[in-house]
Amino acid sequence: MERVVIYGGTGGIGLATARMLRTRGYPLHLVARDAGRLEAAVAELGETGFTAGNVTDPNLFARVAEEAGDRLGGLVYAVGTINLAPLPKVTAETAIDDFRINALGAFLAVQSAARALKAGAGEAGAGVVLFSTVAVAQGFAHHASVAMAKGAVEGLALSLAAELAPKIRINVVAPSLTRTPLAEGITRNETLASGIAAMHALQRLGTAEDVAALASFLVSAEAAYMTGQIIGVDGGRSQLRTKG
Ligand SMILES: NC(=O)c1ccc[n+]([C@@H]2O[C@H](COP(=O)([O-])OP(=O)(O)OC[C@H]3O[C@@H](n4cnc5c(N)ncnc54)[C@H](OP(=O)(O)O)[C@@H]3O)[C@@H](O)[C@H]2O)c1
């Protein structure tokens, strides 16, 4: 099996995806800023390499391409932001940061890996997974900056899925609020968290494993006939209203 690169592989969803991909037998290469957490993940997972760096550094992507090897079976870009603010409080700097981390980073990650993904694509194609948010399919107040950046991720995924077919498959997972370190600013307030949970048809928030189950499936050969899809793992939030 060819190696899968996971940007954000020490995070809530990234590490859960890493564990599921190791269970499926994939060797991995993780990318994140904190080298200590990368070393701990590598020790736990086995058959895993890593590159420490920041996705806002344009030189990172060539370094990852060099260190991950010239044949890849897949790529997961699980780095993101949740900067929520009313319109007057959204600064241009925040919007640009959100775009760089969520969208431009995903673009540069795929661009720098494309040759290795083509080389490593078996019959099932190499699987790329990017992350959007439920706040693109549904308009949520105070989500302008993140919705703008994640909307760009969806457009990017569809364009590259067309351009890089048939060897590279690109799909997007769009979670609702998921209990990970990224969302802790919201979920640590249990009153707020249970209020938001109640807005979901399935009456709870997501877990990293809920989201990783789909991400690892989309990388794998079981998803060989899927590309260009944007799929919610959102407890029904994007599509369903149970009252009124
Ligand atoms: N959690 C949610 O509620 C939710 C909802 C919708 C969409 N999503 C999306 O799901 C994906 C995964 O999110 P998550 O909740 O698992 O986040 P998380 O737990 O905060 O994990 C983020 C991962 O990315 C790394 N990272 C963060 N900033 C980085 C940077 N500038 N450069 C390099 N690595 C960086 C982190 O490690 P270091 O800190 O060591 O760099 C960590 O490994 C993201 O795209 C997010 O937007 C999440």
The ligand as an SDF file (V2000), in Angstrom:
LIG
                    3D

 48 52  0  0  0  0  0  0  0  0999 V2000
  -13.9530   20.6670   14.6340 N   0  0  0  0  0  0  0  0  0  0  0  0
  -14.9830   21.2120   13.9880 C   0  0  0  0  0  0  0  0  0  0  0  0
  -16.0210   21.5820   14.5960 O   0  0  0  0  0  0  0  0  0  0  0  0
  -14.9310   21.3590   12.4870 C   0  0  0  0  0  0  0  0  0  0  0  0
  -16.1100   21.7690   11.8240 C   0  0  0  0  0  0  0  0  0  0  0  0
  -16.0630   21.9400   10.4430 C   0  0  0  0  0  0  0  0  0  0  0  0
  -14.9060   21.7170    9.7420 C   0  0  0  0  0  0  0  0  0  0  0  0
  -13.7790   21.3070   10.4210 N   0  0  0  0  0  0  0  0  0  0  0  0
  -12.5460   21.0930    9.6400 C   0  0  0  0  0  0  0  0  0  0  0  0
  -11.9980   19.8200    9.9090 O   0  0  0  0  0  0  0  0  0  0  0  0
  -10.5740   19.8680    9.7170 C   0  0  0  0  0  0  0  0  0  0  0  0
   -9.8750   19.2710   10.9340 C   0  0  0  0  0  0  0  0  0  0  0  0
  -10.1810   20.0910   12.0720 O   0  0  0  0  0  0  0  0  0  0  0  0
   -9.9850   19.5990   13.5840 P   0  0  0  0  0  0  0  0  0  0  0  0
  -11.2270   19.9850   14.2980 O   0  0  0  0  0  0  0  0  0  0  0  0
   -9.5070   18.2130   13.6290 O   0  0  0  0  0  0  0  0  0  0  0  0
   -8.8290   20.6220   14.0570 O   0  0  0  0  0  0  0  0  0  0  0  0
   -7.7290   20.4660   15.2300 P   0  0  0  0  0  0  0  0  0  0  0  0
   -8.1300   19.4280   16.2070 O   0  0  0  0  0  0  0  0  0  0  0  0
   -7.4600   21.8530   15.7180 O   0  0  0  0  0  0  0  0  0  0  0  0
   -6.4240   19.9310   14.4480 O   0  0  0  0  0  0  0  0  0  0  0  0
   -5.7320   20.7770   13.5640 C   0  0  0  0  0  0  0  0  0  0  0  0
   -4.4720   20.0810   13.0960 C   0  0  0  0  0  0  0  0  0  0  0  0
   -3.8250   20.9350   12.1630 O   0  0  0  0  0  0  0  0  0  0  0  0
   -2.5330   21.3260   12.6650 C   0  0  0  0  0  0  0  0  0  0  0  0
   -2.3860   22.7430   12.3220 N   0  0  0  0  0  0  0  0  0  0  0  0
   -3.1420   23.7800   12.7470 C   0  0  0  0  0  0  0  0  0  0  0  0
   -2.7070   24.9320   12.2150 N   0  0  0  0  0  0  0  0  0  0  0  0
   -1.6450   24.5990   11.4170 C   0  0  0  0  0  0  0  0  0  0  0  0
   -0.7690   25.3500   10.6100 C   0  0  0  0  0  0  0  0  0  0  0  0
   -0.8970   26.6950   10.4950 N   0  0  0  0  0  0  0  0  0  0  0  0
    0.2080   24.7120    9.9290 N   0  0  0  0  0  0  0  0  0  0  0  0
    0.3550   23.3620   10.0390 C   0  0  0  0  0  0  0  0  0  0  0  0
   -0.4660   22.5920   10.7860 N   0  0  0  0  0  0  0  0  0  0  0  0
   -1.4410   23.2100   11.4750 C   0  0  0  0  0  0  0  0  0  0  0  0
   -2.5980   21.0640   14.1790 C   0  0  0  0  0  0  0  0  0  0  0  0
   -1.3260   20.7800   14.7520 O   0  0  0  0  0  0  0  0  0  0  0  0
   -0.3540   21.9650   15.2650 P   0  0  0  0  0  0  0  0  0  0  0  0
   -1.1890   22.8420   16.1620 O   0  0  0  0  0  0  0  0  0  0  0  0
    0.7830   21.2520   15.9640 O   0  0  0  0  0  0  0  0  0  0  0  0
    0.1160   22.6770   14.0420 O   0  0  0  0  0  0  0  0  0  0  0  0
   -3.4620   19.8100   14.1920 C   0  0  0  0  0  0  0  0  0  0  0  0
   -2.6750   18.6880   13.8250 O   0  0  0  0  0  0  0  0  0  0  0  0
  -10.2280   21.3540    9.4730 C   0  0  0  0  0  0  0  0  0  0  0  0
  -10.1180   21.6000    8.0790 O   0  0  0  0  0  0  0  0  0  0  0  0
  -11.4520   22.0880   10.0110 C   0  0  0  0  0  0  0  0  0  0  0  0
  -11.6480   23.3510    9.3940 O   0  0  0  0  0  0  0  0  0  0  0  0
  -13.7680   21.1280   11.7770 C   0  0  0  0  0  0  0  0  0  0  0  0
  1  2  1  0
  2  3  2  0
  2  4  1  0
  4  5  1  0
  4 48  2  0
  5  6  2  0
  6  7  1  0
  7  8  2  0
  8  9  1  0
  8 48  1  0
  9 10  1  0
  9 46  1  0
 10 11  1  0
 11 12  1  0
 11 44  1  0
 12 13  1  0
 13 14  1  0
 14 15  2  0
 14 16  1  0
 14 17  1  0
 17 18  1  0
 18 19  2  0
 18 20  1  0
 18 21  1  0
 21 22  1  0
 22 23  1  0
 23 24  1  0
 23 42  1  0
 24 25  1  0
 25 26  1  0
 25 36  1  0
 26 27  1  0
 26 35  1  0
 27 28  2  0
 28 29  1  0
 29 30  1  0
 29 35  2  0
 30 31  1  0
 30 32  2  0
 32 33  1  0
 33 34  2  0
 34 35  1  0
 36 37  1  0
 36 42  1  0
 37 38  1  0
 38 39  2  0
 38 40  1  0
 38 41  1  0
 42 43  1  0
 44 45  1  0
 44 46  1  0
 46 47  1  0
M  CHG  2   8   1  16  -1
M  END
$$$$
